[in-house]
Amino acid sequence: MFSGFLAAGILEKAAAKGVLDIRVHDLRDWTDGKHRQVDDRPFGGGEGMVLMPGPIFKAVEAVRAETEAPVVLLSPQGRMFDTETARAWAVCRQVILICGRYEGVDERVGRHLADAEVSIGDYVLTGGEPAAMVVVDAVARFVPGVVGKAASVAHDSFAEGLLDCPHYTRPRVFRGHAVPEVLFSGDHARIGRWRRRQALAKTAALRPDLIGARPLSAADRSLLDEIRKERKEP
Ligand code: 6GU
């Protein structure tokens, strides 16, 4: 599942440059017995199988190279993964991600091995692997040297707590839809204000929760007031 993800694009280039080193481990390498069993039936009965703690503890103990490396269990029961968490993990020399599978993971993994339990959204995946790829990608963007221009990370959606402003390229008119005139004005201060206003308007319309989440500058507050008046809202 991971080979295509790691063999293309920005992550592959980062690995080739030596700024990123993503390793994938198979829990079955830490099992005993010829069946290399990683799961068993749930105590108390019920549907499905549960990942046993033994192979997971052994695997983490074997791959841990930094005593302070955060150990993260990926599960739909976790705290929501966000940009702040991505930034925090990007400065760690090692992060260990455990992918849950089947009906679940023995509770002792979350309680006594993992430092954090993290979910990528309110939906259930068949396993933690796609979630691990999401987390790896989001964290990698904050690792110095991974994204070409540090400025492109600094201005992305959520970097400043707002959704990103719209972007346009050629052609100037596409199927009758024209690019906003301001972008051809050559007035970079005006373009900057327009972009900020667009970002604020989009965030207020689609993600009002983000607007309340952090303090806004006086300039942002007056832009928001304008936007709200135009939308005839209180
Ligand atoms: Cl981290 N794992 C699984 N299995 N499902 C999820 C998830 C994680 N985050 C959201 N849904």
py3Dmol code that shows the C-alpha trace and the ligand (Angstrom):
import py3Dmol

protein = """\
ATOM      1  CA  MET A   1       0.000   0.000   0.000  1.00  0.00           C
ATOM      2  CA  PHE A   2       2.813   2.422   0.826  1.00  0.00           C
ATOM      3  CA  SER A   3       5.193   1.818  -2.081  1.00  0.00           C
ATOM      4  CA  GLY A   4       3.382   3.980  -4.636  1.00  0.00           C
ATOM      5  CA  PHE A   5       2.807   6.717  -2.091  1.00  0.00           C
ATOM      6  CA  LEU A   6       6.487   6.857  -1.139  1.00  0.00           C
ATOM      7  CA  ALA A   7       7.872   6.416  -4.665  1.00  0.00           C
ATOM      8  CA  ALA A   8       6.422   9.522  -6.262  1.00  0.00           C
ATOM      9  CA  GLY A   9       6.405  13.282  -5.996  1.00  0.00           C
ATOM     10  CA  ILE A  10       7.643  15.466  -3.194  1.00  0.00           C
ATOM     11  CA  LEU A  11       8.109  12.694  -0.631  1.00  0.00           C
ATOM     12  CA  GLU A  12      10.242  10.639  -2.977  1.00  0.00           C
ATOM     13  CA  LYS A  13      12.437  13.679  -3.728  1.00  0.00           C
ATOM     14  CA  ALA A  14      12.765  14.427  -0.005  1.00  0.00           C
ATOM     15  CA  ALA A  15      13.826  10.846   0.686  1.00  0.00           C
ATOM     16  CA  ALA A  16      16.382  11.001  -2.161  1.00  0.00           C
ATOM     17  CA  LYS A  17      17.802  14.226  -0.670  1.00  0.00           C
ATOM     18  CA  GLY A  18      18.019  12.553   2.729  1.00  0.00           C
ATOM     19  CA  VAL A  19      15.717  14.967   4.558  1.00  0.00           C
ATOM     20  CA  LEU A  20      13.054  12.313   5.094  1.00  0.00           C
ATOM     21  CA  ASP A  21      13.295   8.587   5.845  1.00  0.00           C
ATOM     22  CA  ILE A  22       9.977   6.725   5.921  1.00  0.00           C
ATOM     23  CA  ARG A  23      10.148   3.062   6.907  1.00  0.00           C
ATOM     24  CA  VAL A  24       7.284   0.607   6.709  1.00  0.00           C
ATOM     25  CA  HIS A  25       7.291  -2.400   9.031  1.00  0.00           C
ATOM     26  CA  ASP A  26       5.201  -5.564   8.987  1.00  0.00           C
ATOM     27  CA  LEU A  27       3.819  -6.521  12.408  1.00  0.00           C
ATOM     28  CA  ARG A  28       4.070 -10.161  11.377  1.00  0.00           C
ATOM     29  CA  ASP A  29       7.867  -9.853  11.698  1.00  0.00           C
ATOM     30  CA  TRP A  30       7.335  -9.718  15.480  1.00  0.00           C
ATOM     31  CA  THR A  31       5.113 -12.789  15.822  1.00  0.00           C
ATOM     32  CA  ASP A  32       5.977 -16.316  16.890  1.00  0.00           C
ATOM     33  CA  GLY A  33       4.654 -19.465  15.280  1.00  0.00           C
ATOM     34  CA  LYS A  34       4.313 -20.392  11.661  1.00  0.00           C
ATOM     35  CA  HIS A  35       0.985 -18.630  11.204  1.00  0.00           C
ATOM     36  CA  ARG A  36       2.576 -15.301  12.166  1.00  0.00           C
ATOM     37  CA  GLN A  37      -0.687 -14.353  13.828  1.00  0.00           C
ATOM     38  CA  VAL A  38      -1.182 -10.698  14.782  1.00  0.00           C
ATOM     39  CA  ASP A  39      -4.858 -10.810  15.791  1.00  0.00           C
ATOM     40  CA  ASP A  40      -7.218 -12.853  17.918  1.00  0.00           C
ATOM     41  CA  ARG A  41     -10.889 -13.046  18.870  1.00  0.00           C
ATOM     42  CA  PRO A  42     -12.239 -10.445  21.284  1.00  0.00           C
ATOM     43  CA  PHE A  43     -12.611 -11.396  24.974  1.00  0.00           C
ATOM     44  CA  GLY A  44     -16.264 -11.085  25.894  1.00  0.00           C
ATOM     45  CA  GLY A  45     -17.350 -12.140  22.419  1.00  0.00           C
ATOM     46  CA  GLY A  46     -18.510 -10.129  19.475  1.00  0.00           C
ATOM     47  CA  GLU A  47     -17.709  -9.496  15.850  1.00  0.00           C
ATOM     48  CA  GLY A  48     -14.330  -9.410  14.177  1.00  0.00           C
ATOM     49  CA  MET A  49     -10.758  -9.719  15.344  1.00  0.00           C
ATOM     50  CA  VAL A  50      -8.570  -7.576  17.583  1.00  0.00           C
ATOM     51  CA  LEU A  51      -4.862  -6.840  17.057  1.00  0.00           C
ATOM     52  CA  MET A  52      -2.867  -8.406  19.917  1.00  0.00           C
ATOM     53  CA  PRO A  53      -0.591  -6.183  21.990  1.00  0.00           C
ATOM     54  CA  GLY A  54       2.502  -8.460  21.826  1.00  0.00           C
ATOM     55  CA  PRO A  55       3.619  -7.911  18.213  1.00  0.00           C
ATOM     56  CA  ILE A  56       2.860  -4.172  18.402  1.00  0.00           C
ATOM     57  CA  PHE A  57       4.879  -3.644  21.616  1.00  0.00           C
ATOM     58  CA  LYS A  58       7.786  -5.697  20.206  1.00  0.00           C
ATOM     59  CA  ALA A  59       7.723  -3.862  16.867  1.00  0.00           C
ATOM     60  CA  VAL A  60       7.726  -0.415  18.489  1.00  0.00           C
ATOM     61  CA  GLU A  61      10.502  -1.419  20.905  1.00  0.00           C
ATOM     62  CA  ALA A  62      12.564  -2.701  17.958  1.00  0.00           C
ATOM     63  CA  VAL A  63      12.148   0.279  15.621  1.00  0.00           C
ATOM     64  CA  ARG A  64      12.388   3.004  18.272  1.00  0.00           C
ATOM     65  CA  ALA A  65      15.700   4.795  17.753  1.00  0.00           C
ATOM     66  CA  GLU A  66      14.935   7.947  19.764  1.00  0.00           C
ATOM     67  CA  THR A  67      13.762   7.556  23.355  1.00  0.00           C
ATOM     68  CA  GLU A  68      11.520  10.640  22.970  1.00  0.00           C
ATOM     69  CA  ALA A  69       9.975   9.574  19.634  1.00  0.00           C
ATOM     70  CA  PRO A  70       6.193  10.046  19.888  1.00  0.00           C
ATOM     71  CA  VAL A  71       4.343   6.759  19.459  1.00  0.00           C
ATOM     72  CA  VAL A  72       1.037   7.408  17.717  1.00  0.00           C
ATOM     73  CA  LEU A  73      -1.877   5.024  17.406  1.00  0.00           C
ATOM     74  CA  LEU A  74      -4.034   5.785  14.374  1.00  0.00           C
ATOM     75  CA  SER A  75      -7.666   5.052  15.135  1.00  0.00           C
ATOM     76  CA  PRO A  76     -11.113   6.540  14.608  1.00  0.00           C
ATOM     77  CA  GLN A  77     -11.320   6.922  18.423  1.00  0.00           C
ATOM     78  CA  GLY A  78      -8.386   9.331  18.468  1.00  0.00           C
ATOM     79  CA  ARG A  79      -8.113  13.062  18.951  1.00  0.00           C
ATOM     80  CA  MET A  80      -8.478  14.916  15.643  1.00  0.00           C
ATOM     81  CA  PHE A  81      -5.212  15.320  13.713  1.00  0.00           C
ATOM     82  CA  ASP A  82      -4.576  18.952  12.713  1.00  0.00           C
ATOM     83  CA  THR A  83      -1.961  21.363  11.426  1.00  0.00           C
ATOM     84  CA  GLU A  84      -0.623  22.150  14.919  1.00  0.00           C
ATOM     85  CA  THR A  85       0.062  18.464  15.522  1.00  0.00           C
ATOM     86  CA  ALA A  86       1.687  18.159  12.093  1.00  0.00           C
ATOM     87  CA  ARG A  87       4.005  21.073  12.912  1.00  0.00           C
ATOM     88  CA  ALA A  88       4.902  19.628  16.308  1.00  0.00           C
ATOM     89  CA  TRP A  89       5.810  16.203  14.915  1.00  0.00           C
ATOM     90  CA  ALA A  90       7.824  17.730  12.055  1.00  0.00           C
ATOM     91  CA  VAL A  91      10.527  18.776  14.524  1.00  0.00           C
ATOM     92  CA  CYS A  92      10.844  15.283  16.034  1.00  0.00           C
ATOM     93  CA  ARG A  93      13.751  13.204  14.787  1.00  0.00           C
ATOM     94  CA  GLN A  94      11.476  10.148  14.745  1.00  0.00           C
ATOM     95  CA  VAL A  95       7.733   9.569  14.914  1.00  0.00           C
ATOM     96  CA  ILE A  96       6.307   6.048  15.153  1.00  0.00           C
ATOM     97  CA  LEU A  97       2.845   5.484  13.652  1.00  0.00           C
ATOM     98  CA  ILE A  98       0.856   2.350  14.479  1.00  0.00           C
ATOM     99  CA  CYS A  99      -1.840   1.413  11.974  1.00  0.00           C
ATOM    100  CA  GLY A 100      -4.913  -0.141  13.536  1.00  0.00           C
ATOM    101  CA  ARG A 101      -6.746  -2.861  11.643  1.00  0.00           C
ATOM    102  CA  TYR A 102      -9.739  -5.187  11.852  1.00  0.00           C
ATOM    103  CA  GLU A 103     -12.321  -4.401  14.529  1.00  0.00           C
ATOM    104  CA  GLY A 104      -9.723  -2.771  16.696  1.00  0.00           C
ATOM    105  CA  VAL A 105      -6.478  -2.790  18.615  1.00  0.00           C
ATOM    106  CA  ASP A 106      -6.058  -4.211  22.121  1.00  0.00           C
ATOM    107  CA  GLU A 107      -6.707  -1.315  24.516  1.00  0.00           C
ATOM    108  CA  ARG A 108      -3.329  -1.770  26.239  1.00  0.00           C
ATOM    109  CA  VAL A 109      -1.598  -0.425  23.129  1.00  0.00           C
ATOM    110  CA  GLY A 110      -3.390   2.913  23.435  1.00  0.00           C
ATOM    111  CA  ARG A 111      -3.024   3.045  27.213  1.00  0.00           C
ATOM    112  CA  HIS A 112       0.487   1.787  27.847  1.00  0.00           C
ATOM    113  CA  LEU A 113       2.471   2.113  24.599  1.00  0.00           C
ATOM    114  CA  ALA A 114       1.144   5.015  22.542  1.00  0.00           C
ATOM    115  CA  ASP A 115       1.671   8.637  23.586  1.00  0.00           C
ATOM    116  CA  ALA A 116      -1.198   9.816  21.393  1.00  0.00           C
ATOM    117  CA  GLU A 117      -4.224   8.330  19.648  1.00  0.00           C
ATOM    118  CA  VAL A 118      -5.132  10.220  16.498  1.00  0.00           C
ATOM    119  CA  SER A 119      -7.967  10.180  13.956  1.00  0.00           C
ATOM    120  CA  ILE A 120      -7.995  11.961  10.590  1.00  0.00           C
ATOM    121  CA  GLY A 121     -11.749  12.571  10.495  1.00  0.00           C
ATOM    122  CA  ASP A 122     -15.198  11.414  11.477  1.00  0.00           C
ATOM    123  CA  TYR A 123     -15.485   8.374   9.259  1.00  0.00           C
ATOM    124  CA  VAL A 124     -14.207   4.813   9.564  1.00  0.00           C
ATOM    125  CA  LEU A 125     -11.474   3.397   7.324  1.00  0.00           C
ATOM    126  CA  THR A 126     -10.787  -0.320   6.942  1.00  0.00           C
ATOM    127  CA  GLY A 127      -7.349   0.250   8.419  1.00  0.00           C
ATOM    128  CA  GLY A 128      -5.020   2.932   9.663  1.00  0.00           C
ATOM    129  CA  GLU A 129      -2.747   2.778   6.587  1.00  0.00           C
ATOM    130  CA  PRO A 130      -4.400   5.513   4.490  1.00  0.00           C
ATOM    131  CA  ALA A 131      -4.546   7.641   7.650  1.00  0.00           C
ATOM    132  CA  ALA A 132      -0.807   7.060   8.199  1.00  0.00           C
ATOM    133  CA  MET A 133      -0.136   8.282   4.661  1.00  0.00           C
ATOM    134  CA  VAL A 134      -2.200  11.407   5.342  1.00  0.00           C
ATOM    135  CA  VAL A 135      -0.280  12.062   8.567  1.00  0.00           C
ATOM    136  CA  VAL A 136       3.119  11.400   6.934  1.00  0.00           C
ATOM    137  CA  ASP A 137       2.297  13.774   4.083  1.00  0.00           C
ATOM    138  CA  ALA A 138       1.006  16.566   6.322  1.00  0.00           C
ATOM    139  CA  VAL A 139       3.970  16.289   8.724  1.00  0.00           C
ATOM    140  CA  ALA A 140       6.530  16.046   5.904  1.00  0.00           C
ATOM    141  CA  ARG A 141       5.438  19.429   4.478  1.00  0.00           C
ATOM    142  CA  PHE A 142       6.702  21.077   7.668  1.00  0.00           C
ATOM    143  CA  VAL A 143      10.078  19.283   7.637  1.00  0.00           C
ATOM    144  CA  PRO A 144      12.692  21.791   6.410  1.00  0.00           C
ATOM    145  CA  GLY A 145      13.870  20.953   2.896  1.00  0.00           C
ATOM    146  CA  VAL A 146      10.819  18.889   1.902  1.00  0.00           C
ATOM    147  CA  VAL A 147       8.713  21.597   0.230  1.00  0.00           C
ATOM    148  CA  GLY A 148      10.789  23.714  -2.174  1.00  0.00           C
ATOM    149  CA  LYS A 149       9.574  27.101  -1.001  1.00  0.00           C
ATOM    150  CA  ALA A 150       9.048  27.498   2.737  1.00  0.00           C
ATOM    151  CA  ALA A 151       6.782  30.439   1.823  1.00  0.00           C
ATOM    152  CA  SER A 152       4.310  28.142   0.051  1.00  0.00           C
ATOM    153  CA  VAL A 153       3.843  26.194   3.309  1.00  0.00           C
ATOM    154  CA  ALA A 154       3.502  29.406   5.332  1.00  0.00           C
ATOM    155  CA  HIS A 155       0.573  30.681   3.242  1.00  0.00           C
ATOM    156  CA  ASP A 156      -1.402  27.485   2.693  1.00  0.00           C
ATOM    157  CA  SER A 157      -4.843  26.812   4.081  1.00  0.00           C
ATOM    158  CA  PHE A 158      -4.762  26.543   7.888  1.00  0.00           C
ATOM    159  CA  ALA A 159      -1.176  27.835   8.127  1.00  0.00           C
ATOM    160  CA  GLU A 160      -2.682  31.118   9.319  1.00  0.00           C
ATOM    161  CA  GLY A 161      -5.870  29.555  10.619  1.00  0.00           C
ATOM    162  CA  LEU A 162      -7.897  30.426   7.511  1.00  0.00           C
ATOM    163  CA  LEU A 163      -8.775  28.698   4.259  1.00  0.00           C
ATOM    164  CA  ASP A 164      -6.555  29.657   1.339  1.00  0.00           C
ATOM    165  CA  CYS A 165      -7.508  32.418  -1.129  1.00  0.00           C
ATOM    166  CA  PRO A 166      -8.451  31.501  -4.747  1.00  0.00           C
ATOM    167  CA  HIS A 167      -5.682  31.029  -7.315  1.00  0.00           C
ATOM    168  CA  TYR A 168      -5.857  31.647 -11.082  1.00  0.00           C
ATOM    169  CA  THR A 169      -3.602  31.026 -14.069  1.00  0.00           C
ATOM    170  CA  ARG A 170      -3.985  31.196 -17.854  1.00  0.00           C
ATOM    171  CA  PRO A 171      -6.245  31.530 -19.740  1.00  0.00           C
ATOM    172  CA  ARG A 172      -7.552  34.928 -18.670  1.00  0.00           C
ATOM    173  CA  VAL A 173     -11.069  33.917 -19.720  1.00  0.00           C
ATOM    174  CA  PHE A 174     -11.981  30.223 -19.541  1.00  0.00           C
ATOM    175  CA  ARG A 175     -15.367  29.149 -20.996  1.00  0.00           C
ATOM    176  CA  GLY A 176     -16.703  32.607 -20.308  1.00  0.00           C
ATOM    177  CA  HIS A 177     -15.379  32.773 -16.734  1.00  0.00           C
ATOM    178  CA  ALA A 178     -12.943  35.652 -16.327  1.00  0.00           C
ATOM    179  CA  VAL A 179     -10.113  35.993 -13.832  1.00  0.00           C
ATOM    180  CA  PRO A 180     -10.794  38.856 -11.334  1.00  0.00           C
ATOM    181  CA  GLU A 181      -9.459  42.173 -12.706  1.00  0.00           C
ATOM    182  CA  VAL A 182      -7.586  43.084  -9.540  1.00  0.00           C
ATOM    183  CA  LEU A 183      -5.005  40.369 -10.282  1.00  0.00           C
ATOM    184  CA  PHE A 184      -3.879  42.295 -13.383  1.00  0.00           C
ATOM    185  CA  SER A 185      -3.602  45.627 -11.562  1.00  0.00           C
ATOM    186  CA  GLY A 186       0.083  45.252 -10.731  1.00  0.00           C
ATOM    187  CA  ASP A 187      -0.762  46.824  -7.350  1.00  0.00           C
ATOM    188  CA  HIS A 188       0.624  44.217  -4.949  1.00  0.00           C
ATOM    189  CA  ALA A 189      -0.746  45.834  -1.802  1.00  0.00           C
ATOM    190  CA  ARG A 190      -4.234  45.860  -3.335  1.00  0.00           C
ATOM    191  CA  ILE A 191      -3.840  42.255  -4.516  1.00  0.00           C
ATOM    192  CA  GLY A 192      -2.713  41.277  -1.012  1.00  0.00           C
ATOM    193  CA  ARG A 193      -5.818  42.892   0.557  1.00  0.00           C
ATOM    194  CA  TRP A 194      -8.075  41.218  -2.023  1.00  0.00           C
ATOM    195  CA  ARG A 195      -6.559  37.804  -1.280  1.00  0.00           C
ATOM    196  CA  ARG A 196      -6.949  38.285   2.469  1.00  0.00           C
ATOM    197  CA  ARG A 197     -10.575  39.362   2.006  1.00  0.00           C
ATOM    198  CA  GLN A 198     -11.277  36.306  -0.199  1.00  0.00           C
ATOM    199  CA  ALA A 199      -9.679  34.003   2.374  1.00  0.00           C
ATOM    200  CA  LEU A 200     -11.752  35.571   5.173  1.00  0.00           C
ATOM    201  CA  ALA A 201     -14.993  35.432   3.138  1.00  0.00           C
ATOM    202  CA  LYS A 202     -14.451  31.794   2.152  1.00  0.00           C
ATOM    203  CA  THR A 203     -13.598  30.809   5.727  1.00  0.00           C
ATOM    204  CA  ALA A 204     -16.589  32.697   7.183  1.00  0.00           C
ATOM    205  CA  ALA A 205     -18.924  30.964   4.695  1.00  0.00           C
ATOM    206  CA  LEU A 206     -17.554  27.412   4.810  1.00  0.00           C
ATOM    207  CA  ARG A 207     -15.708  27.100   8.134  1.00  0.00           C
ATOM    208  CA  PRO A 208     -17.055  29.631  10.654  1.00  0.00           C
ATOM    209  CA  ASP A 209     -15.530  27.477  13.420  1.00  0.00           C
ATOM    210  CA  LEU A 210     -12.052  28.558  12.243  1.00  0.00           C
ATOM    211  CA  ILE A 211     -12.931  32.259  12.504  1.00  0.00           C
ATOM    212  CA  GLY A 212     -13.724  31.974  16.195  1.00  0.00           C
ATOM    213  CA  ALA A 213     -10.694  29.812  16.927  1.00  0.00           C
ATOM    214  CA  ARG A 214      -8.017  32.533  16.954  1.00  0.00           C
ATOM    215  CA  PRO A 215      -7.698  36.275  17.468  1.00  0.00           C
ATOM    216  CA  LEU A 216      -7.969  38.428  14.315  1.00  0.00           C
ATOM    217  CA  SER A 217      -6.108  41.628  13.550  1.00  0.00           C
ATOM    218  CA  ALA A 218      -8.027  44.917  13.463  1.00  0.00           C
ATOM    219  CA  ALA A 219      -7.670  44.916   9.650  1.00  0.00           C
ATOM    220  CA  ASP A 220      -9.153  41.405   9.441  1.00  0.00           C
ATOM    221  CA  ARG A 221     -12.036  42.359  11.734  1.00  0.00           C
ATOM    222  CA  SER A 222     -12.979  45.336   9.593  1.00  0.00           C
ATOM    223  CA  LEU A 223     -12.754  43.198   6.422  1.00  0.00           C
ATOM    224  CA  LEU A 224     -15.037  40.641   8.087  1.00  0.00           C
ATOM    225  CA  ASP A 225     -17.499  43.384   9.041  1.00  0.00           C
ATOM    226  CA  GLU A 226     -17.623  44.479   5.383  1.00  0.00           C
ATOM    227  CA  ILE A 227     -18.105  40.892   4.224  1.00  0.00           C
ATOM    228  CA  ARG A 228     -20.926  40.324   6.738  1.00  0.00           C
ATOM    229  CA  LYS A 229     -22.682  43.570   5.731  1.00  0.00           C
ATOM    230  CA  GLU A 230     -22.540  42.525   2.075  1.00  0.00           C
ATOM    231  CA  ARG A 231     -24.051  39.166   3.010  1.00  0.00           C
ATOM    232  CA  LYS A 232     -26.670  41.086   5.121  1.00  0.00           C
ATOM    233  CA  GLU A 233     -25.791  39.158   8.255  1.00  0.00           C
ATOM    234  CA  PRO A 234     -25.653  40.403  11.848  1.00  0.00           C
TER     235      PRO A 234
END
"""
ligand_1 = """\
11
6GU
Cl -6.594 6.928 11.999
N -8.029 4.841 11.322
C -9.155 4.251 10.879
N -9.197 2.921 10.773
N -10.239 4.921 10.540
C -10.175 6.241 10.650
C -9.037 6.920 11.095
C -7.971 6.169 11.446
N -9.284 8.237 11.105
C -10.526 8.353 10.670
N -11.068 7.152 10.386
"""
view = py3Dmol.view(width=600, height=400)
view.addModel(protein, "pdb")
view.setStyle({"model": 0}, {"cartoon": {"style": "trace"}})
view.addModel(ligand_1, "xyz")
view.setStyle({"model": 1}, {"stick": {}})
view.zoomTo()
view.show()
